[in-house]
Amino acid sequence: MVKKPEVLALIPARGGSKGIPRKNIKLFAGFPLISYSIAAGRQAQSVTRVIVSTDDEEIAAEARRWGAETPFLRPPELAQDQTTDLPVFQHALRWLRENEGYTPDLVIQLRPTSPIRPRLCVDEAVALLRNHPDADSLRGVVPIGQNPYKMWRLQGKEEPMIPLLKLDGIAEPFNAPRQSLPPTYWQTGHIDVIRPRVILEGNSMSGRKILPYLIDPRYTVDIDTPFDWLRYEWLVRNADLDMVDPASKRRKLPAKISLVAMDFDGVLTDNLVYVDQDGSERVASSRGDSMGIRLVREALPINFVVISTETNPVVSARCRKLNLEVYQGVNDKPALLKQLLQERQVPAGEVVFIGNDVNDVGCFDLAAYAVAPADAEPEVRRRADLVLTRKGGKGAVREFCDLLLQNAGKILPTQEKK
């Protein structure tokens, strides 16, 4: 048998970020920034170890929570603003060799500041370098947005500009059509794959022969400023990219469920409110949801409860019709859910929560399983273990109730009585 190569994914994450304080563990689109790089390493079939190099105990603890190793803390002198990658990687490789007798065949750099990676990025990059044993390293690149042949150097505000680059055969490339200029590429922080000898013996993070790994420019992300943070969070939530995502690690539906807790607006309703000239409010809900709840109650020992921030009497009126226990006007849903579980001695591992908006996410963390309607807020869909195919107030709860019955082996009626 051919031994699988040892491929180490090393993630540098110092604690002293200035532009965005504590950025490596700050929540980015719902998850710690560092978790995206850890997920990229852990999901890759070719990677055998994922290690975070940090000088910070809190970052180390968060890294371990997401499945990375932290066998050492980086010395403070290697965690300064001007510290380059080379001494950080030399320290890690030497520490592993001296303390564990471990030397990988390849080492990957996964920078936390480039969290949006194509799903197959790591495995494809590793395979490409392995197929070229004469190459020293590989680096991710994207087509550059602005061609450098149209760039300038300034000698002073009142001095003539100097073209950044010259091009044989074209006297004035800065005046030439873009199509006539050579395509150029920008190195990204998505991935570098390097042979350890290049780092340890060649004192280089790349060596002389560097292969390109072409990345779709839609994934181009490098977070340095708070504005970058907001812009790229939008990209994660709205661009529908096939990216490595910590949210992909969904939990399984518990074998035993004692309680299904849910929001009201956006779950049992379509999240719209109809107001007449007198200020009276009406909502729309699905009769199919009420039938689903009834069928589950008749077949399974599962209780239902509604937890809503809404204070309007329409909530309690609809819940009375459905014979649902309801708590409304609740500003802190997780605190109430935790209190209910303690009072009723219901294990959190037997609880499902159905929610559609960001104030429900705290309950997702308390429950064993999180469910979102199809039209839930993007952040909620990303955090859910199950995103339903139906929308809130339009059969979402019925869809989940049918799933409960099917999983329990209960036969659903082929025709409901009119």
WOHUQUI-V90179 format. One record per residue. N is the residue number from 1. PSI is psi in degrees with one decimal (* if undefined). Layout:
N/PSI, N/PSI
This chain:
1/141.8, 2/125.8, 3/134.5, 4/131.7, 5/146.6, 6/116.3, 7/114.5, 8/122.9, 9/116.5, 10/126.8, 11/109.9, 12/128.8, 13/86.9, 14/162.4, 15/-12.1, 16/41.6, 17/133.9, 18/-47.7, 19/-44.1, 20/96.1, 21/134.2, 22/32.7, 23/-29.7, 24/-23.8, 25/5.2, 26/142.4, 27/122.0, 28/112.2, 29/40.7, 30/-9.3, 31/151.1, 32/138.0, 33/-41.4, 34/-23.8, 35/-25.6, 36/-41.4, 37/-37.6, 38/-44.0, 39/-38.1, 40/-40.5, 41/-43.3, 42/-31.2, 43/-16.5, 44/133.6, 45/-28.1, 46/-18.2, 47/132.2, 48/-23.5, 49/146.2, 50/117.7, 51/137.7, 52/127.2, 53/110.9, 54/156.7, 55/2.4, 56/124.3, 57/-38.1, 58/-41.7, 59/-41.0, 60/-43.0, 61/-41.8, 62/-38.3, 63/-42.9, 64/-35.9, 65/-29.5, 66/9.0, 67/6.9, 68/161.1, 69/149.3, 70/71.3, 71/-13.3, 72/160.6, 73/134.8, 74/137.4, 75/144.7, 76/-34.3, 77/-14.0, 78/19.7, 79/36.1, 80/167.2, 81/-36.6, 82/6.6, 83/128.7, 84/173.5, 85/-35.4, 86/-54.2, 87/-28.3, 88/-44.3, 89/-35.5, 90/-42.1, 91/-46.4, 92/-47.1, 93/-39.1, 94/-39.3, 95/-45.7, 96/-38.1, 97/-43.4, 98/-33.6, 99/-24.3, 100/-8.0, 101/28.4, 102/126.7, 103/116.3, 104/160.7, 105/-34.5, 106/149.4, 107/136.1, 108/137.6, 109/125.2, 110/101.0, 111/129.9, 112/-26.6, 113/-2.2, 114/70.6, 115/-17.2, 116/97.5, 117/141.8, 118/146.2, 119/-36.3, 120/9.5, 121/-52.8, 122/-49.8, 123/-39.3, 124/-39.5, 125/-43.8, 126/-45.3, 127/-38.0, 128/-43.9, 129/-38.3, 130/-32.6, 131/-4.7, 132/77.4, 133/-15.7, 134/-11.6, 135/147.7, 136/-35.0, 137/176.4, 138/144.8, 139/136.4, 140/135.3, 141/155.5, 142/154.5, 143/136.5, 144/143.2, 145/-37.1, 146/123.1, 147/128.2, 148/-16.8, 149/-10.1, 150/21.2, 151/159.9, 152/157.4, 153/141.3, 154/137.5, 155/-9.3, 156/162.8, 157/-28.2, 158/18.6, 159/153.1, 160/144.5, 161/155.6, 162/128.7, 163/138.7, 164/-41.2, 165/151.2, 166/158.9, 167/121.1, 168/132.9, 169/-14.3, 170/110.6, 171/-39.9, 172/76.9, 173/-25.1, 174/-16.1, 175/-2.0, 176/153.7, 177/144.9, 178/-36.5, 179/-21.5, 180/-5.0, 181/150.9, 182/139.8, 183/138.8, 184/158.8, 185/151.4, 186/132.2, 187/137.5, 188/175.8, 189/11.8, 190/-48.2, 191/137.8, 192/138.6, 193/126.1, 194/146.0, 195/129.8, 196/-32.7, 197/-31.2, 198/-39.7, 199/-47.4, 200/-40.2, 201/-34.4, 202/-5.2, 203/46.6, 204/150.7, 205/3.7, 206/-31.2, 207/-165.6, 208/-35.6, 209/104.6, 210/120.1, 211/148.9, 212/142.3, 213/110.5, 214/128.2, 215/138.4, 216/126.2, 217/-15.2, 218/-24.1, 219/4.5, 220/111.3, 221/132.5, 222/105.9, 223/115.5, 224/-28.3, 225/162.7, 226/-34.0, 227/-41.5, 228/-43.1, 229/-50.8, 230/-41.8, 231/-42.3, 232/-24.5, 233/-42.2, 234/-41.4, 235/-44.4, 236/-41.4, 237/-23.1, 238/-15.0, 239/-9.0, 240/48.5, 241/144.2, 242/80.3, 243/158.8, 244/129.2, 245/125.3, 246/-25.6, 247/-11.3, 248/-15.9, 249/81.8, 250/145.3, 251/159.0, 252/150.2, 253/128.4, 254/145.0, 255/-32.8, 256/127.3, 257/123.2, 258/-27.6, 259/132.2, 260/112.1, 261/146.6, 262/155.1, 263/169.3, 264/-68.5, 265/127.9, 266/-8.1, 267/-59.8, 268/-6.5, 269/172.5, 270/11.7, 271/12.2, 272/154.2, 273/136.0, 274/122.1, 275/128.0, 276/-177.5, 277/-17.4, 278/-1.3, 279/2.0, 280/139.6, 281/142.6, 282/151.8, 283/161.6, 284/136.0, 285/169.9, 286/129.0, 287/-27.3, 288/-34.5, 289/-44.7, 290/-38.3, 291/-41.3, 292/-44.0, 293/-42.1, 294/-43.3, 295/-40.1, 296/-43.7, 297/-37.0, 298/-26.5, 299/-25.5, 300/149.7, 301/62.2, 302/131.8, 303/153.1, 304/144.4, 305/142.7, 306/131.5, 307/114.9, 308/145.2, 309/-17.3, 310/138.7, 311/-10.2, 312/140.1, 313/-15.8, 314/-28.9, 315/-52.1, 316/-33.5, 317/-45.8, 318/-38.6, 319/-34.7, 320/-42.0, 321/-35.8, 322/-2.0, 323/44.1, 324/134.7, 325/135.3, 326/140.7, 327/119.0, 328/166.2, 329/28.8, 330/115.1, 331/-28.0, 332/86.6, 333/-44.0, 334/-39.2, 335/-41.9, 336/-43.4, 337/-42.4, 338/-40.6, 339/-43.2, 340/-41.6, 341/-39.3, 342/-44.9, 343/-36.4, 344/-1.0, 345/44.4, 346/121.3, 347/140.6, 348/-26.0, 349/-4.5, 350/21.5, 351/136.7, 352/139.3, 353/133.8, 354/119.8, 355/161.9, 356/-11.7, 357/171.1, 358/-24.5, 359/1.5, 360/-13.8, 361/-34.8, 362/-34.2, 363/-30.0, 364/-41.1, 365/-30.2, 366/-36.2, 367/165.9, 368/-18.1, 369/135.1, 370/133.8, 371/140.5, 372/138.8, 373/164.3, 374/-29.6, 375/21.8, 376/163.1, 377/145.8, 378/-42.6, 379/-36.6, 380/-41.6, 381/-38.0, 382/-31.6, 383/-11.7, 384/150.0, 385/-27.1, 386/126.0, 387/118.9, 388/163.4, 389/-16.8, 390/154.8, 391/163.9, 392/136.3, 393/0.8, 394/36.5, 395/8.5, 396/-47.0, 397/-38.8, 398/-41.4, 399/-42.7, 400/-37.7, 401/-41.5, 402/-37.7, 403/-41.9, 404/-44.0, 405/-41.1, 406/-42.7, 407/-30.5, 408/-0.9, 409/18.8, 410/140.3, 411/125.9, 412/142.1, 413/137.5, 414/-21.1, 415/122.9, 416/144.8, 417/137.4, 418/*
